[in-house]
Structure formats: structure tokens, C-alpha cells
Amino acid sequence: MQGIEYVLEAISLYHISIALAGVIAGTVIGALPGLTATMAIAVLVPLTFSLKPASALILMGAVYTGAIYGGAYSAILLKTPGTPSAIATTFDGYPMAKRGDGDLAVTLACTSSVFGGLVGALFLLLLAPPLAKIALAFGPVEYFWLAIFGLSLISALSEGHMLKGLIGGCFGMLLTTIGVAEVSADIRYTFGSHTLIGGIEPVSALIGLYCVPVMIDLVATPARHLQVSTEGRGFRLREALSLNWRHKFSLLRSSVIGTITGILPGAGGSIAGLVAYSEARRSSKRTEYFGTGEPEGVMASESANNATVGGGFIPTLVLGIPGTPPDAVILGALLVQGIRTGPNLFVGGETSIVYVFIAGLFVATVLMLPTGLLIGRYAYRFIISVPKAILVPTVAFMTIIGTYAIRNNMSDVVIMIVLGAIGWVLDRYGFKPSPIVLGLILSRIAEQGFVQGWIIGTARGNAAAEFFNRPISLGIIVFIGISMFYPLIARRWRLNKELQNDSET
Amino acid sequence: MPMEKIKRIIPYAVVLLTSVFFWVLACRFACETRSGNLGPDFWPKLLLGLTMVVCLYEIAKITLFHRDQASDDDAGEVKAEAPKHYPGLLIIGTLMTVAYVYFVSILGFILCTFLYLVLFMIVGRYRKVWVIAVNSVIGTVLFVVIFMKAVYVSLPLGQGPFQQFSLLILKMLGIR
């Protein structure tokens, strides 16, 4: 009976209005390159002080969910992830838009995000306390291997130039070594510049590497509008749902990956999207089509990144350890509200707050479907109908201000433009931006995990054992092996089978 | 050595030389590493070492082995990926963006954005004056409201009279 009371409270007009406003605000902010989910929530924190704790949580959860989904718009339509969580969405979303399926990609991103968000919320509702223990079982070594698992995607993103992808990945990882070293806090590669001590902000590098080359190409080509094959053909909801149904296992797997990655403190939506994309690509029968506009790629990335919302709340609420950066802001807001997070939150006197919030998260995720479809449709129409002479300066301006807004620092804008120019030149020589970005995002976790793991291992007398003797590490290593070698084995197996069939006929 | 081979070697050679340069810099990091610990130079050197090995492998492969078909394919790909029609436009657009970054702290966010939008549309061969003016004004106001009122980003107001102008516009928009 109490459960029904919580649900009724969550679906009250007041809470539905809050959730709707939050989803819309989050989607719009998330769609603007440079404005992240963390920033969207941080902006709203002062507003939540006047709300009841459950309402405040619903508002922040709705903004978070909307912002993670909103990042897909610019990823699909402009090849620029609105938030880092949408990096993997660009791999197939943008090629889909280029061939005239942008509307389908946006709808697919919406339905997959809703599915992923619901799975994450379901895990939060049913399994929060036991799952929170997983977060505690992850040490530096496990994080290192998780980053390597993500980096194994380089081979998939290199578009047939594996070694160029490797060089690009190393370049991206090297960019993260600029500034203060992860563990020892020594200064590296700053060339005496105070600006570089803070390092290269991943989001500004991301915008530069993805967006600037697109802008340059848009300016340099003669077409008056974005070159897509066809006009928009409506929502294409039935087509998207049919694709979702056809790839239901992939969708579910990506959502579970997203939830578990969300539980891991510091991992976040970008890693969840990349790992889920890698796994979807590995297990797909259409591996070779990934990166060229394969709908399953968009589904994997979007379901995983939205599943991190529910997943991230698990350690935040159960352990008081934020699972993702936006969760850290939410945790701060909760502390201001006087709520003490911990296992007692689920069994003590504040149970109603948690369960009303979880019910509200379900409501916000469901609301994302109509709002996301509507906003997505108009965003698509707008992008393909606005002349380039207006679109280019608008997007260029947004990238500049979005980059500036991260740290209120114009140096980040300069770095963004320089990296964009480098990315454009590298692209001319076949070094694609995706492996560079992958290295950029995962290198910090990899370095920190490796160096800390090494120190712990050395203190225990055997560094190698530290990396290869832990059960979770071994599990991830097995997955890395499968991820790297399975496509080769599968291709060989398919070729053999085709040869056999040919000889029989 | 054929010109085609040299062209293919150049990017790898540039990356290799840059890696060597950064390796030398990594050797000069000012730090004291305790025995058993990895110094701050370990991770960069690992990455640079890997990059150098890959570059050397590619250079050796291009230099020593004949891969006519592959080289033709690659060259074709590079040529196909460069469909530039308006290099002048590209240079002007790039310069304007760089100028925006430079002038935004002097002219202020509002004026600089308005000018940037107007000039970009004119350079982009858009000729409807009223559309340009209306779009630029609406765009600037919209951006000001989103970034300064909704998201609380502290954007440059400019210097001297330009600052006064920015403050006047902000006052008109009800932004404090």
C-alpha cells in the first residue's frame, strides 16, 4: 500500500510539472555543445532549496536525464556531442544524418534513452543496496582494465587504418598528460604556461576535435544548406520501435552495462556509451557496418548513457559516493537539504523521499519520450532548413561560448580552436578524431589506475600479480580479449563458411 | 624514392620527430621518484614509445615493401577527402572566429557576437539585409538570455565605453 502512495505522490500534477520542466530544460542545455549535465544541475541547485527534498530530487533527476539525452541531438546532427556521454552516438548517428536518416537517428536515440533510463531506474528501485557493493569492489586496477577495455574500441573506430587509430589514441592520451600528473602531482608539458597547468579540459578538446573540422568543411563547401539526402520524414517512431525490438537483447545489454558503469564512481556516461558501443559492435552480425550509420550503434550508446542516471544514483544514495559528476552536485544539494545519504536512507525514516524520487525518475524518463520526440523533430527540421550562412556562425558561436563556460576561461577557447585545426589536418591524412577522443577520455582513468595499482602491487611485493590476480580484473581482461579477437575469429569463420558453401554449390 | 612514397612517409615522420621531442622533454621533468614508484614521465614515455614504434613500422613498411595497389588506394582516399571549393571563404571564416576570440574581451560579448553573426552571414553569401539584421539581433539576445540569465555564465562585458554599452543592454534585458 505504501508503494502505491509513493507512486501517487510522484504522479501528482505538481511533480509531473516539475519533471516535465526539468526534462525540457535538461534536453535543451544538453543539446548545446559545452554545456554538460553537471552544469545544468549545478545551475538549478539554488532553485531546489525552496522545494521539498523529494521534489528537488525529481527536478534534478529530470534535468540530468534530459541533459544526457539532449547531447544526442548535436552528436547526430552536427557530429559534435552535446555532452561527453554522447561521444559514441556520433560514430553512427552522424553518418545516419548524412544519408538522410537523421530523423530516425534522433527518434531511435529518444526511444533507446527512455529504455536505458527505465532499466537504470529499475535497478535503482530493486537492487540499490547489493549493487552498491560492486562499486566498493572496484579498485585502481579494475579501473585501469576498464579503461583498456574502452581503448580496445580504437581498432573499431580506425576505419580500416588500425595503426593510424593507434597513433591517434596515443595522441589523445598524451593530451591528458599536459598539466598536473594524476598521482604524483608533478607538472608536465606546460612549457612555462600557467594556462596549461590546469591541463586540457576534455570537453573543450572534444568540441574542437569534432566540431571545428565540421565547421571548416561546412564553410568550405558550396551548398547553401547541410547536405543530407532527403527531407525529414516525420518521427519514424514505428520504424525506431521496430529496430528497438529487433535489437532488444543488445538494448538490454547496453542498458545493464550503462547501469553498472554508472555505479562505478568516476566512470560516467561517456565510458558507459563507449563500452556498450564496443560490446554491441562485437556481438553484432553487422560489425562491418558500425561507424557507417548502423542504428544499433546509436541504440547501444544512448541506452547505456541514460542508464547511468539510475546507476549513478545507487552509490550516491546508498553509500554517499557520487557515481557520476552530476551525482556529486546532487549529493551536495541533498546535504544542504539535510538528508544524510547511506544504507539507512532505504530503511529509515526518510524512505518516502527515496521512493517518491525513484517513482519520479520513472515519470521523468517516460516524459522524455514525447518531449524528446517533439524537440528532436523540430531540431532536425531546423538544422536542415536553416541556410549555412546562419547555421555556421550560430554553431561556431555556441562552441566558443560553450567552451568558455566550462571554466570561464578564454584560454580553453584558444585550445579548442588549435586542437580543432590539428584535428582537421590529421583528418586529411586519415587520422580520425574518434580514437583521439577515446584516448583523451580514458587516459586519465587508465594512468591513475595503472600507477596506483603499481604502487599497491609493489608494496605487496608483486606488482604483476596485482594486475592479473584479482577476479574482477580477470573478468574484464577476458572481455578485452573477446572484444579484440572475436571479430577476427568471427570473420574468418564466416569466410570459411562462405567458401564451404561455394564449394558445395 | 618515388614522390608518392615520400608523401606517405611525411605524416609519420612528423609524428615520429614530434614524439622524439616530447620524449626528450619527458626526460627533463623536474621530479624525484621514490624507488618502486613510477615517475610522472612513465606514462608519457610509454605512449610516446608506442607511437614511435608504430611510426617506424609504417615508415619501414612504406619504404621497404612495394604496395602499389594499397598506395594508390590511400592516395585516392586522401584526394577524395579534400573537396575544397572555397578556400578564401574558409580562411576568412577562420580569421573571423579567431578575431572573435580576441575581440570579445575588448568589445564585450554582446557587441562582438552581434558583429560576428552579421559579418559571418555576409561573408557566407547571404544577401537579405533584413534577415541578417533580425537574425543577428534575435540570436544575440537569445544567447545573452541563455548564457547570462539562465546558465549564469560570466561572459566578458568589454572595456571602457564598450563595457558601458554591454551594461546598458543587460539592464534593458533585466539581467543584473
HADDOCK unambig.tbl for C-alpha pairs under 7 A between the chains (distance, minus, plus):
assign (segid A and resid 43 and name CA) (segid B and resid 151 and name CA) 5.96 0.50 0.50
assign (segid A and resid 163 and name CA) (segid B and resid 54 and name CA) 6.65 0.50 0.50
assign (segid A and resid 167 and name CA) (segid B and resid 51 and name CA) 5.55 0.50 0.50
assign (segid A and resid 170 and name CA) (segid B and resid 47 and name CA) 5.61 0.50 0.50
assign (segid A and resid 170 and name CA) (segid B and resid 51 and name CA) 6.56 0.50 0.50
assign (segid A and resid 174 and name CA) (segid B and resid 44 and name CA) 6.23 0.50 0.50
assign (segid A and resid 174 and name CA) (segid B and resid 47 and name CA) 6.90 0.50 0.50
assign (segid A and resid 177 and name CA) (segid B and resid 44 and name CA) 6.68 0.50 0.50
assign (segid A and resid 181 and name CA) (segid B and resid 40 and name CA) 6.19 0.50 0.50
assign (segid A and resid 184 and name CA) (segid B and resid 40 and name CA) 6.56 0.50 0.50
assign (segid A and resid 186 and name CA) (segid B and resid 31 and name CA) 6.77 0.50 0.50
assign (segid A and resid 186 and name CA) (segid B and resid 40 and name CA) 6.42 0.50 0.50
assign (segid A and resid 188 and name CA) (segid B and resid 29 and name CA) 6.68 0.50 0.50
assign (segid A and resid 216 and name CA) (segid B and resid 90 and name CA) 6.49 0.50 0.50
assign (segid A and resid 219 and name CA) (segid B and resid 89 and name CA) 6.67 0.50 0.50
assign (segid A and resid 219 and name CA) (segid B and resid 90 and name CA) 5.67 0.50 0.50
assign (segid A and resid 220 and name CA) (segid B and resid 84 and name CA) 5.73 0.50 0.50
assign (segid A and resid 220 and name CA) (segid B and resid 85 and name CA) 5.86 0.50 0.50
assign (segid A and resid 220 and name CA) (segid B and resid 86 and name CA) 4.78 0.50 0.50
assign (segid A and resid 220 and name CA) (segid B and resid 87 and name CA) 6.09 0.50 0.50
assign (segid A and resid 220 and name CA) (segid B and resid 89 and name CA) 6.36 0.50 0.50
assign (segid A and resid 220 and name CA) (segid B and resid 90 and name CA) 5.22 0.50 0.50
assign (segid A and resid 221 and name CA) (segid B and resid 84 and name CA) 6.13 0.50 0.50
assign (segid A and resid 221 and name CA) (segid B and resid 85 and name CA) 5.44 0.50 0.50
assign (segid A and resid 221 and name CA) (segid B and resid 86 and name CA) 6.27 0.50 0.50
assign (segid A and resid 222 and name CA) (segid B and resid 85 and name CA) 6.46 0.50 0.50
assign (segid A and resid 389 and name CA) (segid B and resid 120 and name CA) 6.78 0.50 0.50
assign (segid A and resid 389 and name CA) (segid B and resid 121 and name CA) 4.75 0.50 0.50
assign (segid A and resid 389 and name CA) (segid B and resid 124 and name CA) 4.74 0.50 0.50
assign (segid A and resid 389 and name CA) (segid B and resid 125 and name CA) 6.97 0.50 0.50
assign (segid A and resid 389 and name CA) (segid B and resid 126 and name CA) 6.13 0.50 0.50
assign (segid A and resid 390 and name CA) (segid B and resid 121 and name CA) 5.86 0.50 0.50
assign (segid A and resid 393 and name CA) (segid B and resid 117 and name CA) 5.82 0.50 0.50
assign (segid A and resid 393 and name CA) (segid B and resid 120 and name CA) 6.05 0.50 0.50
assign (segid A and resid 405 and name CA) (segid B and resid 153 and name CA) 5.88 0.50 0.50
assign (segid A and resid 408 and name CA) (segid B and resid 154 and name CA) 6.84 0.50 0.50
assign (segid A and resid 428 and name CA) (segid B and resid 78 and name CA) 6.39 0.50 0.50
assign (segid A and resid 428 and name CA) (segid B and resid 81 and name CA) 6.65 0.50 0.50
assign (segid A and resid 429 and name CA) (segid B and resid 78 and name CA) 6.45 0.50 0.50
assign (segid A and resid 447 and name CA) (segid B and resid 43 and name CA) 6.69 0.50 0.50
assign (segid A and resid 451 and name CA) (segid B and resid 38 and name CA) 6.51 0.50 0.50
assign (segid A and resid 455 and name CA) (segid B and resid 37 and name CA) 5.86 0.50 0.50
assign (segid A and resid 458 and name CA) (segid B and resid 36 and name CA) 6.27 0.50 0.50
